[in-house]
Amino acid sequence: MQDPIKKPERRTPVAGGFFIAVASIAGVFIGGFQGQPVIGLLAGFVVGLVIAVLIWMLDRK
């Protein structure tokens, strides 16, 4: 018989912040080659954020 006080175990959430960091760094390098590292950083951050939000939406189900 299960212990009624014990809460059911939850899954470990998936980390999406990795994609924000990697995309931001990649954006700096890609933007740097084009002479616009700040725009590359911002674009990489946005791309990483979109990927992280998609992972979060898929993981919460």
Biopython code that builds the backbone (N, CA, C, O; Angstrom):
import numpy as np
from Bio.PDB.StructureBuilder import StructureBuilder

atoms = [
    (1, "MET", "N", (0.843, -1.176, 0.000)),
    (1, "MET", "CA", (0.000, 0.000, 0.000)),
    (1, "MET", "C", (0.891, 1.243, 0.000)),
    (1, "MET", "O", (1.931, 1.272, 0.658)),
    (2, "GLN", "N", (0.476, 2.252, -0.735)),
    (2, "GLN", "CA", (1.257, 3.481, -0.820)),
    (2, "GLN", "C", (1.022, 4.370, 0.394)),
    (2, "GLN", "O", (-0.053, 4.376, 0.993)),
    (3, "ASP", "N", (2.058, 5.116, 0.732)),
    (3, "ASP", "CA", (1.978, 6.058, 1.834)),
    (3, "ASP", "C", (1.163, 7.269, 1.371)),
    (3, "ASP", "O", (1.573, 7.936, 0.421)),
    (4, "PRO", "N", (0.026, 7.581, 2.004)),
    (4, "PRO", "CA", (-0.813, 8.691, 1.531)),
    (4, "PRO", "C", (-0.171, 10.069, 1.737)),
    (4, "PRO", "O", (-0.564, 11.042, 1.093)),
    (5, "ILE", "N", (0.812, 10.148, 2.629)),
    (5, "ILE", "CA", (1.453, 11.435, 2.885)),
    (5, "ILE", "C", (2.504, 11.747, 1.835)),
    (5, "ILE", "O", (2.737, 12.912, 1.515)),
    (6, "LYS", "N", (3.132, 10.726, 1.304)),
    (6, "LYS", "CA", (4.206, 10.915, 0.330)),
    (6, "LYS", "C", (3.635, 11.422, -0.991)),
    (6, "LYS", "O", (2.688, 10.853, -1.534)),
    (7, "LYS", "N", (4.225, 12.497, -1.493)),
    (7, "LYS", "CA", (3.781, 13.059, -2.760)),
    (7, "LYS", "C", (4.354, 12.251, -3.920)),
    (7, "LYS", "O", (5.455, 11.709, -3.814)),
    (8, "PRO", "N", (3.619, 12.166, -5.024)),
    (8, "PRO", "CA", (4.174, 11.443, -6.176)),
    (8, "PRO", "C", (5.398, 12.161, -6.728)),
    (8, "PRO", "O", (5.467, 13.390, -6.713)),
    (9, "GLU", "N", (6.368, 11.381, -7.218)),
    (9, "GLU", "CA", (7.595, 11.967, -7.742)),
    (9, "GLU", "C", (7.335, 12.625, -9.083)),
    (9, "GLU", "O", (6.561, 12.126, -9.901)),
    (10, "ARG", "N", (8.000, 13.761, -9.293)),
    (10, "ARG", "CA", (7.867, 14.490, -10.552)),
    (10, "ARG", "C", (9.103, 14.268, -11.393)),
    (10, "ARG", "O", (10.176, 13.937, -10.889)),
    (11, "ARG", "N", (8.923, 14.460, -12.696)),
    (11, "ARG", "CA", (10.059, 14.347, -13.600)),
    (11, "ARG", "C", (10.981, 15.539, -13.412)),
    (11, "ARG", "O", (10.561, 16.607, -12.966)),
    (12, "THR", "N", (12.226, 15.342, -13.754)),
    (12, "THR", "CA", (13.186, 16.433, -13.730)),
    (12, "THR", "C", (12.956, 17.295, -14.967)),
    (12, "THR", "O", (12.910, 16.762, -16.076)),
    (13, "PRO", "N", (12.811, 18.613, -14.812)),
    (13, "PRO", "CA", (12.574, 19.462, -15.980)),
    (13, "PRO", "C", (13.796, 19.532, -16.891)),
    (13, "PRO", "O", (14.935, 19.399, -16.444)),
    (14, "VAL", "N", (13.535, 19.739, -18.162)),
    (14, "VAL", "CA", (14.608, 19.860, -19.151)),
    (14, "VAL", "C", (15.146, 21.287, -19.103)),
    (14, "VAL", "O", (14.379, 22.243, -18.988)),
    (15, "ALA", "N", (16.470, 21.426, -19.190)),
    (15, "ALA", "CA", (17.100, 22.746, -19.126)),
    (15, "ALA", "C", (17.153, 23.371, -20.512)),
    (15, "ALA", "O", (17.788, 22.825, -21.414)),
    (16, "GLY", "N", (16.499, 24.500, -20.687)),
    (16, "GLY", "CA", (16.512, 25.198, -21.968)),
    (16, "GLY", "C", (17.471, 26.364, -21.986)),
    (16, "GLY", "O", (17.721, 26.939, -23.045)),
    (17, "GLY", "N", (18.017, 26.729, -20.834)),
    (17, "GLY", "CA", (18.941, 27.857, -20.756)),
    (17, "GLY", "C", (20.233, 27.620, -21.508)),
    (17, "GLY", "O", (20.906, 28.569, -21.911)),
    (18, "PHE", "N", (20.582, 26.363, -21.699)),
    (18, "PHE", "CA", (21.770, 26.020, -22.472)),
    (18, "PHE", "C", (21.679, 26.607, -23.871)),
    (18, "PHE", "O", (22.666, 27.126, -24.394)),
    (19, "PHE", "N", (20.513, 26.528, -24.476)),
    (19, "PHE", "CA", (20.330, 27.019, -25.837)),
    (19, "PHE", "C", (20.427, 28.542, -25.906)),
    (19, "PHE", "O", (20.895, 29.091, -26.903)),
    (20, "ILE", "N", (19.986, 29.222, -24.850)),
    (20, "ILE", "CA", (20.121, 30.677, -24.811)),
    (20, "ILE", "C", (21.598, 31.057, -24.792)),
    (20, "ILE", "O", (22.022, 31.953, -25.522)),
    (21, "ALA", "N", (22.379, 30.376, -23.958)),
    (21, "ALA", "CA", (23.804, 30.688, -23.844)),
    (21, "ALA", "C", (24.554, 30.381, -25.134)),
    (21, "ALA", "O", (25.324, 31.211, -25.618)),
    (22, "VAL", "N", (24.335, 29.199, -25.691)),
    (22, "VAL", "CA", (25.064, 28.795, -26.891)),
    (22, "VAL", "C", (24.689, 29.675, -28.082)),
    (22, "VAL", "O", (25.560, 30.084, -28.849)),
    (23, "ALA", "N", (23.410, 29.964, -28.238)),
    (23, "ALA", "CA", (22.976, 30.792, -29.364)),
    (23, "ALA", "C", (23.504, 32.222, -29.220)),
    (23, "ALA", "O", (23.841, 32.857, -30.219)),
    (24, "SER", "N", (23.578, 32.733, -27.993)),
    (24, "SER", "CA", (24.112, 34.078, -27.782)),
    (24, "SER", "C", (25.586, 34.149, -28.146)),
    (24, "SER", "O", (26.022, 35.088, -28.812)),
    (25, "ILE", "N", (26.347, 33.164, -27.712)),
    (25, "ILE", "CA", (27.776, 33.137, -28.031)),
    (25, "ILE", "C", (27.993, 32.960, -29.531)),
    (25, "ILE", "O", (28.839, 33.628, -30.126)),
    (26, "ALA", "N", (27.228, 32.059, -30.135)),
    (26, "ALA", "CA", (27.347, 31.852, -31.580)),
    (26, "ALA", "C", (26.960, 33.121, -32.327)),
    (26, "ALA", "O", (27.569, 33.454, -33.343)),
    (27, "GLY", "N", (25.953, 33.830, -31.831)),
    (27, "GLY", "CA", (25.533, 35.079, -32.465)),
    (27, "GLY", "C", (26.615, 36.142, -32.433)),
    (27, "GLY", "O", (26.761, 36.912, -33.382)),
    (28, "VAL", "N", (27.377, 36.191, -31.344)),
    (28, "VAL", "CA", (28.477, 37.158, -31.248)),
    (28, "VAL", "C", (29.525, 36.857, -32.318)),
    (28, "VAL", "O", (30.005, 37.768, -32.993)),
    (29, "PHE", "N", (29.878, 35.583, -32.473)),
    (29, "PHE", "CA", (30.886, 35.228, -33.474)),
    (29, "PHE", "C", (30.380, 35.458, -34.897)),
    (29, "PHE", "O", (31.096, 36.009, -35.733)),
    (30, "ILE", "N", (29.158, 35.040, -35.165)),
    (30, "ILE", "CA", (28.603, 35.230, -36.512)),
    (30, "ILE", "C", (28.460, 36.715, -36.816)),
    (30, "ILE", "O", (28.810, 37.171, -37.904)),
    (31, "GLY", "N", (27.942, 37.469, -35.845)),
    (31, "GLY", "CA", (27.824, 38.916, -36.036)),
    (31, "GLY", "C", (29.170, 39.598, -36.132)),
    (31, "GLY", "O", (29.310, 40.590, -36.848)),
    (32, "GLY", "N", (30.170, 39.083, -35.420)),
    (32, "GLY", "CA", (31.516, 39.649, -35.468)),
    (32, "GLY", "C", (32.145, 39.515, -36.842)),
    (32, "GLY", "O", (32.849, 40.416, -37.298)),
    (33, "PHE", "N", (31.898, 38.410, -37.494)),
    (33, "PHE", "CA", (32.418, 38.225, -38.849)),
    (33, "PHE", "C", (31.753, 39.171, -39.844)),
    (33, "PHE", "O", (32.316, 39.482, -40.893)),
    (34, "GLN", "N", (30.555, 39.621, -39.503)),
    (34, "GLN", "CA", (29.835, 40.548, -40.378)),
    (34, "GLN", "C", (29.996, 41.994, -39.920)),
    (34, "GLN", "O", (29.419, 42.902, -40.518)),
    (35, "GLY", "N", (30.768, 42.211, -38.871)),
    (35, "GLY", "CA", (31.013, 43.565, -38.384)),
    (35, "GLY", "C", (29.941, 44.103, -37.445)),
    (35, "GLY", "O", (29.930, 45.298, -37.150)),
    (36, "GLN", "N", (29.038, 43.247, -36.969)),
    (36, "GLN", "CA", (27.959, 43.667, -36.071)),
    (36, "GLN", "C", (27.807, 42.682, -34.906)),
    (36, "GLN", "O", (26.812, 41.959, -34.849)),
    (37, "PRO", "N", (28.768, 42.638, -33.980)),
    (37, "PRO", "CA", (28.693, 41.641, -32.906)),
    (37, "PRO", "C", (27.522, 41.849, -31.942)),
    (37, "PRO", "O", (26.978, 40.882, -31.409)),
    (38, "VAL", "N", (27.134, 43.102, -31.719)),
    (38, "VAL", "CA", (26.028, 43.349, -30.779)),
    (38, "VAL", "C", (24.706, 42.873, -31.370)),
    (38, "VAL", "O", (23.888, 42.272, -30.674)),
    (39, "ILE", "N", (24.504, 43.142, -32.642)),
    (39, "ILE", "CA", (23.288, 42.666, -33.302)),
    (39, "ILE", "C", (23.285, 41.141, -33.339)),
    (39, "ILE", "O", (22.239, 40.515, -33.163)),
    (40, "GLY", "N", (24.450, 40.543, -33.566)),
    (40, "GLY", "CA", (24.551, 39.084, -33.525)),
    (40, "GLY", "C", (24.219, 38.534, -32.158)),
    (40, "GLY", "O", (23.547, 37.509, -32.042)),
    (41, "LEU", "N", (24.686, 39.211, -31.116)),
    (41, "LEU", "CA", (24.369, 38.792, -29.744)),
    (41, "LEU", "C", (22.870, 38.835, -29.503)),
    (41, "LEU", "O", (22.292, 37.886, -28.972)),
    (42, "LEU", "N", (22.251, 39.923, -29.889)),
    (42, "LEU", "CA", (20.806, 40.060, -29.677)),
    (42, "LEU", "C", (20.016, 39.038, -30.489)),
    (42, "LEU", "O", (19.058, 38.447, -29.992)),
    (43, "ALA", "N", (20.422, 38.836, -31.736)),
    (43, "ALA", "CA", (19.729, 37.857, -32.580)),
    (43, "ALA", "C", (19.915, 36.449, -32.018)),
    (43, "ALA", "O", (18.969, 35.662, -31.988)),
    (44, "GLY", "N", (21.125, 36.132, -31.575)),
    (44, "GLY", "CA", (21.366, 34.827, -30.981)),
    (44, "GLY", "C", (20.577, 34.624, -29.698)),
    (44, "GLY", "O", (20.073, 33.532, -29.434)),
    (45, "PHE", "N", (20.474, 35.677, -28.908)),
    (45, "PHE", "CA", (19.680, 35.595, -27.680)),
    (45, "PHE", "C", (18.218, 35.308, -27.991)),
    (45, "PHE", "O", (17.586, 34.477, -27.338)),
    (46, "VAL", "N", (17.688, 35.998, -28.987)),
    (46, "VAL", "CA", (16.281, 35.802, -29.362)),
    (46, "VAL", "C", (16.057, 34.377, -29.877)),
    (46, "VAL", "O", (15.077, 33.729, -29.512)),
    (47, "VAL", "N", (16.966, 33.894, -30.722)),
    (47, "VAL", "CA", (16.836, 32.531, -31.241)),
    (47, "VAL", "C", (16.906, 31.518, -30.101)),
    (47, "VAL", "O", (16.103, 30.586, -30.047)),
    (48, "GLY", "N", (17.859, 31.697, -29.194)),
    (48, "GLY", "CA", (17.971, 30.802, -28.044)),
    (48, "GLY", "C", (16.758, 30.865, -27.141)),
    (48, "GLY", "O", (16.328, 29.845, -26.601)),
    (49, "LEU", "N", (16.210, 32.040, -26.974)),
    (49, "LEU", "CA", (15.015, 32.207, -26.146)),
    (49, "LEU", "C", (13.822, 31.496, -26.761)),
    (49, "LEU", "O", (13.045, 30.856, -26.052)),
    (50, "VAL", "N", (13.674, 31.602, -28.069)),
    (50, "VAL", "CA", (12.572, 30.913, -28.750)),
    (50, "VAL", "C", (12.712, 29.402, -28.579)),
    (50, "VAL", "O", (11.728, 28.716, -28.303)),
    (51, "ILE", "N", (13.919, 28.886, -28.739)),
    (51, "ILE", "CA", (14.139, 27.453, -28.562)),
    (51, "ILE", "C", (13.851, 27.034, -27.120)),
    (51, "ILE", "O", (13.238, 25.992, -26.888)),
    (52, "ALA", "N", (14.290, 27.840, -26.154)),
    (52, "ALA", "CA", (14.060, 27.522, -24.739)),
    (52, "ALA", "C", (12.572, 27.533, -24.405)),
    (52, "ALA", "O", (12.101, 26.685, -23.647)),
    (53, "VAL", "N", (11.835, 28.475, -24.959)),
    (53, "VAL", "CA", (10.386, 28.532, -24.705)),
    (53, "VAL", "C", (9.693, 27.324, -25.332)),
    (53, "VAL", "O", (8.789, 26.746, -24.728)),
    (54, "LEU", "N", (10.109, 26.941, -26.530)),
    (54, "LEU", "CA", (9.523, 25.759, -27.162)),
    (54, "LEU", "C", (9.800, 24.500, -26.334)),
    (54, "LEU", "O", (8.918, 23.659, -26.165)),
    (55, "ILE", "N", (11.016, 24.377, -25.824)),
    (55, "ILE", "CA", (11.353, 23.226, -24.970)),
    (55, "ILE", "C", (10.510, 23.259, -23.700)),
    (55, "ILE", "O", (10.013, 22.225, -23.253)),
    (56, "TRP", "N", (10.349, 24.440, -23.124)),
    (56, "TRP", "CA", (9.543, 24.553, -21.905)),
    (56, "TRP", "C", (8.097, 24.170, -22.161)),
    (56, "TRP", "O", (7.474, 23.491, -21.345)),
    (57, "MET", "N", (7.558, 24.609, -23.305)),
    (57, "MET", "CA", (6.157, 24.289, -23.617)),
    (57, "MET", "C", (5.968, 22.793, -23.850)),
    (57, "MET", "O", (4.952, 22.228, -23.445)),
    (58, "LEU", "N", (6.930, 22.151, -24.495)),
    (58, "LEU", "CA", (6.831, 20.723, -24.737)),
    (58, "LEU", "C", (7.066, 19.913, -23.460)),
    (58, "LEU", "O", (6.481, 18.843, -23.293)),
    (59, "ASP", "N", (7.908, 20.409, -22.567)),
    (59, "ASP", "CA", (8.254, 19.683, -21.353)),
    (59, "ASP", "C", (7.166, 19.743, -20.297)),
    (59, "ASP", "O", (7.062, 18.825, -19.483)),
    (60, "ARG", "N", (6.369, 20.767, -20.281)),
    (60, "ARG", "CA", (5.390, 20.920, -19.204)),
    (60, "ARG", "C", (4.165, 20.026, -19.382)),
    (60, "ARG", "O", (3.348, 19.907, -18.470)),
    (61, "LYS", "N", (4.034, 19.411, -20.529)),
    (61, "LYS", "CA", (2.880, 18.525, -20.760)),
    (61, "LYS", "C", (3.057, 17.198, -20.082)),
    (61, "LYS", "O", (2.183, 16.337, -20.174)),
]
sb = StructureBuilder()
sb.init_structure("model")
sb.init_model(0)
sb.init_chain("A")
sb.init_seg("    ")
for serial, (resi, resn, name, xyz) in enumerate(atoms, 1):
    if name == "N":
        sb.init_residue(resn, " ", resi, " ")
    sb.init_atom(name, np.array(xyz, "f"), 0.0, 1.0, " ", f" {name:<3s}", serial, name[0])
structure = sb.get_structure()
